[in-house]
């Protein structure tokens, strides 16, 4: 597959807009996985990063079975993400047979979700590996050298962007800010699901609604999402 230069430029500009606005790492991460899916014909994309205990956690994923696949790797302690994170090298598997040979348990569960190939790029920051960008496909085939280069560039750009936003946030420690983003992900996913169901829209559109409200009201994305979640559990008023 050919990756169009203008499409890559548009994706970079969109992600860079978060930096220009001194936005949030969570927003940048969501844009990153969405653009990677579009640019590289991935059926699912997930970004995992270290938490404060240096354990991998899912920061952002495309709306699909990605979350289940990513969490499955962590649960089984096997899979391309963990290999890329531990070795600091790209892990690429083009066929279901190769997937099964390398990670039997993971491959069985992944195949049930329609995943038969994967390309994983380690995410580096400060001279060490802090996570991995996973590109899953529902069809077999190796990534071209151009696709691999684009994936590596997007992972590097994402790492630089997230780190820059974390430093801007009142000079706080990078790891502390990243931990906050990880903690916010669960609330954001709940809010996206609630809005998607309420307005009958795609989760990506629900995310855009949340982000637009946060920007308009000059509030944190997490705080806006928390309000949506709180509405779900708030008792209905008792009619007299």
N, C-alpha and C positions, 0 to 999 in steps of 0.2 A: 504494500500500500504506500502511495506517495503522501507525504505530509506537506501541505501547502504552507509556504513561508508566510503568506499574509494571515493565515489562520493562527499560526504560532504567534505572530506579532500581536494580533488582536487579543489572544489569550493572555500574553504577557502584559499588555496594556491594562486589561481588566484587573489582573491580580495586582499590578503596580498601583492601581487606583486606591487600593486599601492602604498601601504605604503612604501615598500622598495625603490621604485623609487621616493618617495616624489612627487607623482602624483597629480591629481586634484580630488576634491570631486565629480565632475560630472562623471568622469570616474569610480570611485569606485561605485557610485550609480547605474550606468548602468550595471555594472557587477553583482551587488547584485541582481537586479530584474531579470536579465536573468537566473542566477543560481537558484534563488528561484523557477522560473517557471519550470525549468528542474527537480530539486530535488523533488518538491512537487506536480507534476502533475497539476499545475495551468494553466488554459487556458489564464490567464492574470494576471500580477502583476504590482502594482504601489506603489511608495514611495512618500509620501507627508511629507513636513517639514514646520516649521514656517518660515515666512519671517521676516524682520526687525520690522514689526508692529505686530508680533505674530499672523499672519493670515496664515492658511494653504495654501500651494502652491504645485503643482506637480513638483517634482524634477526629477524623472525618471520613465519610464514605458516601458513594453514590447511592441513591434510593434503589435498592435491589437486595439480593441475598448476601451482599458483601459483608454486612455486619456479622451474619452467622458464620461465614467462612473465616473472617478474621478472628473472631472469638474462638472458633474451633481450633485454629492454630495454637492459640495461647493455652487452650484447655489441654490439647494433646501434647503440647510442647514439641511439635514438629510441623514443618512446612517451609515453603520458600521464604516467607517473611523472617522467620527466626534464623534461617541459614544466612540470609543477606545481612541481617543485623549483627550476627555473631562474627561473620567473616569480613564484613565491610565491602563485600564484592557483589556484583550483579548476579542474580540467579535467574536463569531463563530455561523454561521447560516447554517444549512445543507440542508434545503429544500426551494422550491419556496414559499410554503404556509407560512412558518415561516418568510421568507423575506418580503412577502406582509403584514403580520400581524404587523411587527415591523416598516417598512418604506414603506407605500403604494405607494407614488409617485415615490420614488426611485426604488422600486421593479418592477413597471410597465415598466419603461424605461429600467431597467437592463435586464428584461426578453426579451425585444425586441432586445437586443444585444446578447442574448443567455446565460446570466448569471443567474444561479439559486441557487448558494451557494457561501458563502464567509467566509474567515477566516482572521481576522484583528488583527495584533499585534502592540501594542503601541511602539513607539521608545523613549527611555529615554536617557537623557544626563544631567549631572550635577545635578542629583537628581530631575528632572522634565521631563514631557512628552513634546517632541518637534515635534512629528509627528506620522505617522502610516504607517505600511507596510501592503498593501492589497493584499490578494491572492484570486482571483476569479476563479470559476469553472463553466463549462458548463454542469455539471452533478451533481446530488444530492448525498449527502453522507457526513458524519461527518469526520473531520480530526482525525486521530488516535493520541494517546498520543505522539508517537514518532514523527509524522509529526509536531505536535504542538510544541514540544520541539525544533525541528530543526528550525522551523519558528522563534521562540523566540530567539534562539541563533544567527540566521542570522541577525535579527533586531538589537540585541545588538552589534554584531560585526560591523555591518554597522555604527551604531551610534558612536562607539569608533573610527572606522577608519576615518569617516568624521571629527570628532572633532580633531583627531590627525593631519590630513592634514591641517586643518584650523589653528591650533596653529603653525605648522611648517612654514606656509606662512608668514614669516617675523614678527611673533609674533602678527599678527593682531587679532582683536576681532573675536571670533567665529561667532557671528551673522553677522558681516560685510562680512566675507568670504562666509558664507552660502547664503547670499543675492546675492552675485556675481554669485554663482553657479546657483541659481534660475533664475537670469536674463539671464544667458548663455544658459539655456535649450531651449528657444524658437529658438535662432539662431542655436543651434546644431540640433534641429529637422528639421529646414528648410534645413540645409546643408545635412543632412542624406537623406531627401526626394529627393533633387536635384541629389545627387550622385546615389541613388538607381534607379532613372529614367534614368539617363544618361548612366549608365553602366549595367542596367537591372539586378541588384543584390538585395538581401534582405537588408532591413534597417540595420540589425545587421552587415552585411558585409560592408555596407557603413560607419558605425560607426568605424569599425576596420581600414578602409582606412584613415579616419580622424585622428584617434589616432596614427596610424603608422607614418603619415606625421608629426604630432606634435612632436612626440618623436625624429624622425630623424632630424628635423630642430631645435629641442630644443625650441619650441614655445608653447604658451598656446593653449589648445584645442579650446577655444573660438575664438582665433584670426584666426586659420586655418579655422574654420567653417565660420567665418565672411567673409573671402575672397571668399569662395564658394558662399555665399549668395550675395555678392556684384557683382559677375560675372553675376548673374541672372538679375540684374536690370541695368547693365551697357549697355548703348546704343551701338548697333552694328555700326561698322565703316561705314562711308558713302563712297561709291565707287565713284571715280571721273570719 
